[in-house]
Amino acid sequence: MASKILASGLRRTLTGFSPAVLRLRHLSTAAAVATSPSELHEDESGISMKGVKISGRPLYLDMQATSPVDPRVLDAMLPYYLSRYGNPHSRTHLYGWESDHAVETARSQVAALIGASPKEIVFTSGATESNNISVKGVMHFYKEKKKHVITTQTEHKCVLDSCRHLQQEGFDITYLPVGTDGIVDLEKLRSAIRPDTGLVSIMAVNNEIGVIQPVEEIGKICKEFNVPFHTDAAQALGKIPIDVEKWNVSLMSLSGHKIYGPKGIGALYLRRRPRIRVEPQMNGGGQERGIRSGTVPTPLVVGMGAACELAMKEMEYDDKRITALQERLLNGINAKLEGVVVNGSMEKRYPGNLNLSFAYVEGESLLMGLKDVAVSSGSACTSASLEPSYVLRALGVDEDMAHTSIRFGIGRFTTEAEIDRAVELTVHQVEKLREMSPLYEMVKEGINIKEIQWAQH
């Protein structure tokens, strides 16, 4: 309701301006400067930005990078921007009390989704910060006795970089390989555990290929050896059932903007029994039990809480719908194209993440050709690099196929019409690029290009 009132107010304010002015007026002064006409140009013929011209706003199929805010989440947040704007740490007046109550309600909503106690939830700025606190915080706290961390080669960059940071400080890190399906070998994990192992960190759902690790079995192994287990569940929260007791996790990283909540907010689950301790990575006023100092951003926290509550109610429905859309997308592409490979396990996979490689096509050319579909070639955090994905390399995918990977992300608001259009555009672009490919011509003529000895001049 609040979002409708705000929208109607904005419409009244903007009435009377010319279309050219309107395009800038809906932004703040700073945003208007940042999105100057030289950067973004929109008219009847389409949109131009960064030298790319497209007919209209693209279809959004990049849900692993971020998801749109659910309107119901925005409705829950708006009062805490407009009227209930108190600091939740102000203890002397109503504004502080109502903000504090809203934060604690959100804490309970997040906890309920993962089967935890609200007292075990610490709000952070996102999963990256939660991963840093987990990996570096645990090892720094127990550094007198524990010097070894186990993780996998396919973890998110922020876990791998935190581990490299620890290596520079003298800690030992074991990077476990994964199979061609992207799943970790449990026996290799068991044999890698040492008496001085202080942490096992393995993500629940992979952000690039969507495979679901056997988290429950990993938790059992960690419990058997009495080693703390951390999982990055940013891509799992609200998408697959999570139970911290069943999984036996000591720490879990969560993100708001992957579950139709706002950006800039995340959470860290910290087990109380048996208690796990961490060294804070940020010092200050001692908020969030001293683990994460800094004023808790009430509107963002409320948004994450509302998103978790909606995910709890709608997870089963969303899963059925997204599974049907994934099948529609894959079957549609396979019916018209050959040489399409699904990266990662099809059985142990979150259906909203479909990572495909198209043989005999250059990945960057395919991405540039798919201007009307917002997709990516892998993690949004690393896709600026032209190097093939380190996740696909860890799976043993050939470098040429790793270069041709496209990640399609399907979500709560994706429609059948969008999937059909994405199939049509993808098939058209792949066929167009293959027509230009001499390698594809040779394959059609029956030549095995892997046996060719290329001469250097």
C-alpha positions in Angstrom: 0.0 0.0 0.0 2.8 2.4 0.9 4.5 1.9 -2.4 1.2 2.8 -4.2 0.9 6.0 -2.2 4.5 6.9 -2.9 4.1 6.2 -6.6 1.0 8.3 -6.9 2.8 11.2 -5.1 5.7 11.0 -7.5 3.3 11.0 -10.5 1.6 14.2 -9.2 5.0 15.8 -8.7 6.2 15.0 -12.2 3.0 16.0 -14.0 3.6 18.8 -16.4 7.3 18.1 -17.3 8.3 17.3 -20.9 9.2 13.6 -21.7 12.9 14.6 -22.0 12.9 16.2 -18.6 10.9 13.3 -17.1 13.5 10.8 -18.0 16.0 12.7 -15.8 13.6 13.9 -13.2 12.8 10.5 -11.9 16.4 10.2 -10.7 18.1 12.2 -7.9 20.5 15.0 -9.1 23.5 12.7 -8.5 21.8 9.8 -10.3 20.8 12.1 -13.2 24.5 13.1 -13.6 25.7 9.5 -13.4 23.1 8.5 -16.0 23.8 11.4 -18.3 22.4 11.5 -21.9 25.8 10.5 -23.2 25.6 7.3 -21.2 21.9 6.4 -21.6 19.7 7.4 -24.5 16.1 6.2 -24.7 13.6 7.0 -27.4 10.8 5.4 -29.5 13.4 3.3 -31.5 15.0 1.8 -28.4 17.7 2.2 -25.7 21.4 3.0 -26.3 24.0 2.5 -23.6 27.7 1.8 -23.7 27.6 1.7 -27.5 25.0 -1.0 -27.5 21.6 -0.4 -29.1 18.6 -2.6 -28.1 15.0 -2.5 -29.0 13.8 -2.2 -25.4 14.6 -3.4 -21.9 16.0 -7.0 -22.1 14.4 -10.1 -20.7 16.0 -10.6 -17.2 17.4 -14.1 -16.9 20.3 -13.4 -14.5 18.7 -14.3 -11.1 22.0 -15.7 -9.6 23.5 -12.3 -10.0 20.6 -10.5 -8.3 16.8 -10.7 -8.1 14.2 -8.0 -8.4 12.7 -6.8 -5.1 9.3 -8.4 -4.5 6.7 -5.5 -4.3 5.5 -7.0 -1.0 9.0 -6.7 0.4 9.1 -3.0 -0.7 5.8 -2.4 1.0 7.2 -3.7 4.2 10.3 -1.6 3.9 8.9 1.8 3.0 7.5 2.9 6.4 11.1 2.5 7.8 12.3 5.0 5.3 9.5 7.5 5.5 8.1 7.7 9.1 9.6 5.0 11.3 13.2 6.1 10.6 14.6 5.8 14.2 18.0 4.2 15.0 17.3 0.7 16.4 20.0 1.3 19.0 18.3 4.5 20.4 16.9 3.3 23.7 15.2 6.5 24.9 12.3 7.1 22.6 9.5 5.5 20.5 11.4 5.9 17.2 14.2 3.7 18.5 11.9 1.2 20.1 9.8 0.6 17.0 12.9 0.2 14.8 14.4 -2.2 17.4 11.2 -4.2 17.4 11.2 -4.4 13.6 14.8 -5.6 13.5 14.1 -8.4 16.1 11.0 -9.4 14.1 13.1 -9.7 11.0 15.7 -11.7 12.9 13.0 -14.2 13.8 11.8 -14.4 10.2 15.3 -15.2 8.9 15.9 -17.7 11.7 12.6 -19.5 11.0 13.5 -20.1 7.3 16.7 -22.0 8.3 15.4 -23.7 11.5 17.6 -21.6 13.9 17.1 -19.5 17.0 16.8 -15.7 16.4 19.7 -15.4 18.9 22.0 -17.2 16.4 21.4 -14.6 13.6 23.8 -11.7 13.1 23.0 -9.1 10.4 25.8 -8.1 8.0 26.1 -6.2 4.7 25.8 -9.4 2.6 27.1 -12.9 2.1 30.6 -11.6 1.2 31.0 -10.1 4.6 29.5 -13.2 6.3 32.0 -15.4 4.4 34.9 -13.2 5.5 33.8 -13.2 9.2 33.3 -17.0 9.0 36.6 -18.0 7.3 39.0 -15.4 8.8 37.1 -14.8 12.0 37.1 -18.5 13.1 40.7 -19.2 12.1 42.0 -16.0 13.9 40.0 -16.9 17.1 41.4 -20.5 17.2 44.8 -19.7 15.7 46.8 -21.1 18.7 45.6 -24.6 18.1 44.1 -24.7 14.5 46.1 -23.9 11.4 44.3 -25.8 8.6 41.2 -25.0 6.4 39.5 -27.3 3.9 37.4 -25.8 1.1 36.7 -26.6 -2.6 38.0 -25.3 -5.9 34.5 -24.1 -6.9 33.7 -21.9 -4.0 32.7 -18.2 -4.4 35.6 -15.8 -5.0 35.2 -14.2 -1.5 35.7 -17.6 0.2 38.7 -18.4 -2.0 40.2 -15.0 -1.5 39.7 -15.2 2.3 41.5 -18.5 2.2 44.4 -17.0 0.2 44.6 -14.2 2.8 45.0 -16.8 5.5 47.6 -18.6 3.5 49.7 -15.4 3.5 49.4 -15.4 7.3 50.8 -18.9 7.5 47.7 -21.1 7.6 47.4 -24.2 5.5 44.6 -24.5 3.0 43.4 -27.7 1.2 41.4 -27.0 -2.0 39.4 -30.1 -2.7 38.7 -31.0 -6.3 35.2 -31.7 -7.5 33.9 -34.4 -10.0 32.8 -33.6 -13.6 29.3 -33.1 -12.1 30.6 -30.4 -9.7 30.0 -32.5 -6.5 32.7 -32.9 -3.9 34.0 -36.4 -3.1 33.1 -37.2 0.5 36.0 -39.7 0.9 38.5 -37.0 -0.2 37.0 -34.7 2.4 37.3 -37.3 5.1 40.9 -38.1 4.3 41.8 -34.3 4.1 40.8 -33.6 7.8 43.8 -33.3 10.2 44.1 -32.8 13.9 44.8 -29.1 13.4 41.8 -28.5 10.9 39.9 -25.5 12.2 37.2 -25.2 9.5 35.6 -26.9 6.6 33.9 -24.4 4.2 31.8 -25.8 1.4 29.0 -23.9 -0.3 25.5 -25.4 -0.5 24.4 -24.3 -4.0 27.0 -23.2 -6.5 26.4 -19.7 -7.9 27.7 -20.5 -11.4 26.4 -24.0 -12.1 23.7 -24.5 -9.5 24.8 -27.9 -8.2 23.7 -28.8 -4.7 26.4 -30.3 -2.5 25.6 -33.2 -0.1 25.6 -30.7 2.8 24.0 -33.1 5.3 26.7 -35.8 4.7 29.4 -33.2 4.9 28.0 -32.0 8.3 28.0 -35.6 9.6 31.7 -36.0 8.7 32.5 -32.7 10.3 30.6 -33.7 13.5 32.4 -37.0 13.6 35.8 -35.2 13.6 34.6 -32.3 15.8 35.5 -29.7 13.1 33.4 -26.5 12.6 31.5 -26.5 9.3 30.7 -23.3 7.4 28.5 -23.2 4.3 27.9 -20.3 1.9 24.1 -20.6 1.5 23.5 -17.4 -0.5 22.2 -19.3 -3.5 20.3 -21.9 -1.4 18.3 -19.7 1.0 14.6 -19.7 0.1 15.2 -22.1 -2.8 15.9 -25.4 -1.2 14.8 -26.5 2.4 17.5 -25.6 5.0 17.7 -27.0 8.5 20.8 -26.0 10.4 20.3 -29.0 12.8 20.1 -31.6 10.0 23.0 -30.0 8.2 25.0 -29.7 11.4 26.5 -26.3 10.3 28.4 -24.1 12.7 28.2 -21.0 10.5 26.1 -20.1 7.5 26.3 -17.1 5.2 23.0 -15.6 3.8 22.2 -12.9 1.4 19.1 -10.6 1.0 19.2 -9.7 -2.7 19.2 -13.3 -4.0 15.7 -13.9 -2.5 13.8 -10.9 -3.8 15.0 -8.7 -1.0 17.1 -5.5 -1.0 20.8 -5.3 -1.8 23.3 -4.4 1.0 21.9 -6.7 3.6 22.9 -10.3 4.6 23.1 -12.4 7.7 25.4 -14.9 9.4 24.1 -17.9 11.3 26.4 -18.6 14.3 25.7 -21.8 16.3 25.2 -21.3 20.1 25.4 -25.0 21.2 28.1 -26.2 20.7 29.2 -22.6 20.6 31.4 -21.3 17.8 33.5 -18.2 18.3 34.8 -15.7 15.8 37.1 -12.7 15.8 35.1 -9.6 14.6 36.3 -8.2 11.3 34.9 -4.7 12.1 35.3 -2.8 15.4 33.0 -0.1 16.7 29.9 0.3 18.9 29.5 -3.4 19.6 26.2 -3.9 17.8 25.1 -7.4 16.8 26.7 -8.9 19.9 30.0 -7.3 19.1 30.4 -9.5 16.0 29.4 -6.8 13.5 29.6 -3.2 14.7 27.8 -0.5 12.9 24.2 0.9 12.9 21.8 -1.9 11.7 20.0 -0.6 8.6 16.4 -1.1 9.7 14.7 -0.8 6.2 17.1 -3.3 4.7 16.8 -5.8 7.6 12.9 -5.5 7.4 13.2 -6.2 3.7 15.3 -9.3 4.2 12.9 -10.6 7.0 9.9 -10.1 4.7 11.7 -11.8 1.8 12.5 -14.8 4.1 8.9 -15.0 5.3 7.6 -15.0 1.7 10.2 -17.6 0.6 9.0 -19.9 3.5 5.4 -19.6 2.3 6.1 -19.9 -1.5 9.2 -22.1 -1.8 7.3 -25.2 -2.8 5.1 -23.3 -5.4 8.2 -21.4 -6.8 10.2 -24.6 -7.1 7.5 -26.4 -9.1 7.0 -23.4 -11.4 10.8 -22.8 -11.9 11.4 -26.5 -12.6 8.7 -26.4 -15.4 10.3 -23.3 -16.9 13.8 -24.8 -16.8 12.5 -27.9 -18.6 10.8 -25.6 -21.2 14.0 -23.7 -21.7 16.3 -26.8 -22.0 13.9 -28.8 -24.2 13.3 -25.8 -26.4 17.0 -25.3 -27.1 17.8 -29.0 -27.4 15.0 -29.4 -29.9 16.6 -27.0 -32.3 20.4 -27.2 -31.6 23.0 -29.9 -31.3 26.2 -29.7 -29.4 24.6 -28.2 -26.2 26.1 -29.4 -22.9 24.6 -28.8 -19.4 27.5 -28.0 -17.0 27.2 -29.7 -13.6 24.9 -32.4 -12.4 21.3 -32.4 -13.7 20.0 -34.5 -10.7 21.6 -32.6 -7.8 20.8 -29.1 -9.1 18.7 -26.1 -8.2 16.4 -25.8 -11.3 16.6 -22.0 -11.5 20.2 -22.2 -12.6 20.9 -23.6 -16.0 24.5 -23.3 -17.2 24.9 -24.4 -20.8 27.9 -24.6 -23.2 27.3 -24.3 -26.9 30.0 -26.1 -29.0 31.7 -24.2 -31.9 30.5 -20.8 -30.7 32.6 -18.0 -29.0 31.1 -17.1 -25.7 31.7 -13.4 -25.8 30.2 -13.2 -29.3 27.2 -15.1 -28.1 26.7 -12.8 -25.1 27.0 -9.7 -27.3 24.5 -11.2 -29.8 22.0 -11.8 -27.0 21.5 -8.1 -26.3 17.8 -8.7 -25.7 18.3 -11.3 -23.0 20.1 -10.3 -19.7 22.3 -13.4 -19.1 25.9 -13.9 -18.0 28.8 -16.1 -18.7 29.3 -17.0 -15.0 29.6 -15.2 -11.7 28.8 -11.5 -11.8 31.7 -11.0 -9.4 34.3 -12.4 -12.0 32.6 -12.2 -15.4 34.5 -9.1 -16.4 37.5 -11.3 -16.9 37.9 -12.9 -20.3 39.4 -16.0 -18.7 37.2 -19.1 -18.8 35.4 -19.8 -15.6 37.5 -21.3 -12.8 34.4 -23.3 -11.7 34.1 -24.9 -15.2 37.8 -25.6 -15.3 37.5 -27.4 -12.0 34.8 -29.6 -13.5 37.3 -30.6 -16.2 35.4 -28.8 -19.0 37.5 -28.2 -22.1 38.7 -24.6 -22.4 36.9 -24.0 -25.7 33.6 -25.2 -24.1 34.2 -23.3 -20.9 34.5 -20.1 -23.1 31.0 -20.8 -24.6 29.1 -21.1 -21.3 26.0 -19.1 -20.7 24.1 -19.1 -17.3 20.4 -18.7 -17.5 18.8 -17.7 -14.2 15.1 -18.3 -13.8 13.1 -16.9 -10.9 9.7 -16.1 -9.2 8.7 -13.5 -11.8 10.0 -15.2 -15.0 7.1 -16.0 -17.5 6.6 -18.7 -20.1 6.6 -16.1 -22.8 10.1 -14.8 -21.6 11.4 -18.4 -21.7 10.1 -18.9 -25.3 11.6 -15.7 -26.5 14.9 -16.5 -24.8 14.9 -19.9 -26.6 14.1 -18.2 -30.0 16.9 -15.6 -29.6 19.5 -18.0 -28.3 18.9 -20.5 -31.1 19.0 -17.8 -33.7 22.3 -16.4 -32.4 24.0 -19.7 -32.0 23.0 -20.8 -35.6 24.2 -17.4 -36.9 27.6 -17.7 -35.2 28.0 -21.4 -36.3 27.4 -20.4 -39.9 30.5 -18.1 -39.6 32.6 -20.8 -37.8 35.1 -22.8 -40.0 35.4 -25.3 -37.1 31.6 -26.1 -37.3 31.9 -26.6 -41.1 34.8 -29.1 -40.5 32.7 -31.0 -37.9 29.8 -31.2 -40.3 32.1 -32.7 -42.9 33.0 -35.4 -40.4 36.5 -34.1 -39.5 37.6 -34.7 -35.9 39.0 -31.3 -35.0 40.6 -32.6 -31.8 43.0 -34.8 -33.9 44.1 -31.9 -36.1 47.8 -30.9 -35.7 47.7 -27.1 -36.1 50.9 -25.7 -37.6 52.4 -22.4 -36.3 53.7 -19.8 -38.8 
